[in-house]
Amino acid sequence: MTLFSMRSGGVESLNLCAYILVTIPIPCRRSALSSVKITDDSFEADVLKSGRPVLVDFWAEWCGPCKQIGPALEEISTEMGERVIVAKLNIDDNPMTPGRYGVRGIPTMMVFKDGKVASTKVGAMPKSKIVEWLNESV
């Protein structure tokens, strides 16, 4: 854009550059490979009848070690999503399933294959150990 101004009897041109910031909204979608929340009601369909192995994380909001492994499980879900589904079941909201599978402490992680428990781990552990355990279990 060019503007002209009169100064001291002369004509002066001013070149102005205009910068326009354009914001384009991009819909945020949850990754198809992130962990899924499951319930007592959905457990059979989401876990027992799944076509892939499922790692079920039995957890609770008040559980420090559960919160500690949460980010690692999300990363594992993204990294290993083609091989295994990572599912999270809140034991406070869904007490039937943990009772059915003898969950006594949390976090408890169970790998289900073909509708049956293939392996169980209780307690927090580093991501590398969870991945190692999963590789042995699936």
Secondary structure, DSSP 4 states (H G I P E B T S, - for coil): -EEEEEETTEEEEEE----------------TTS-EEE-TTTHIIIIIT-SS-EEEEEE-TT-HHHHHHHHHHHHHHHHHTTT-EEEEEETTT--HHHHHTT--SSSEEEEEETTEEEEEEES---HHHHHHHHHHH-
